[in-house]
Amino acid sequence: MCTVCGCGETGGHEPHGHGHGHGPHEHAPAGGAIDFGAGLAGVHIAGLTQARTIAIEQDILSKNDAYARANRARLADAGVLAFNLLSSPGSGKTSLLVRMIADLGERRPIAVIEGDQQTSRDAERIRAAGAPAVQINTGKGCHLDAHMVGHALDALPLPRGGLLLIENVGNLVCPAAFDLGEAKKVVMLSVTEGEDKPLKYPDMFAAADLVVITKIDLLPHLDFDLPACLETARRVNPRAAVLAVSVRTGEGLPAFYAWIEARASLMAAPAGDPA
Ligand code: MG
C-alpha cells in the first residue's frame, strides 16, 4: 500500500533490524508462493515493524480523511455530485470523460480533475471537449489525495447540479485507500486487461460503488470472458453495480448514464443557487 511505500509523509523509516515482528514462517514459500501481505498491516515494508507500518498508515489516512470530509462538505454545499474514476492506465478513463462531456454536458455542467504523474495531456483533452479541467501532476506519487483535490476545487467552477469527475492516477492499488471526498467510486477495467483483475486487485474492486467494463467493442478480437469477469467482480464486491460499455460504439452507455442520473436525483439541490 502506498501509504507506506515512500510517496506519503512517512516521517522516515526505521533502521532495519532483526526484531521487527515477522518470523521466517511468514516468508516461507507455500506452494511456491510468498505472501508478504499476511501480517496485520497487510503489507511488508523492509525495516518497519507491522505495528509501525500500521501507525504510519493510520496517521496518513486520518489526515487524508480530514481533507476528504472538508471536500465532501464543500461539494454538498455546492450541490455538486463527485465521482472518483479509478483504473489501471489505458482502460479508457479519459475517453469516457470526453464522451460524457459530449453526451451529458448540455444537461449537466461537468468539471474535471485529472491526475497523472506527468503532463497535462488529459486536461487538455478535457478542455478541448468543452469542460473546465485542472491537471494535478503527482510526480513520483501514485495516487491523488484529498488535499490535492481540495486545491483543485479552488480553481474549478462548481455549478449547482453539476458533476465533478475526478480521474485518478492509473493504478489499481494505492488510489483505493484514499478518500477524496467523492460521492461514489467508479472502478473501470478494460477487456484487454484480463477478466481476473478483480481477484488480483481485490482492495480496489471492493472499494467500488460501480464497476465498469470498458472497450467491449473489442470482445470479438479477444479471448476475454465477459460473463466470467462480471461474475468475478460481483463475487469480490456484491454491493457494487457492474456495467459493460463501449465508448467507441456507445453500447452500454445509457445504463451508465442512468446510474449517474439516479445518484444525481438523490442530491437535494435547491435550484437557483449557484455555488
Ligand atoms: Mg487518462
Boltz pocket constraint, residues with backbone or C-beta under 6 A from the ligand:
constraints:
  - pocket:
      binder: B
      contacts: [[A, 93], [A, 94], [A, 115], [A, 122], [A, 167]]
      max_distance: 6.0
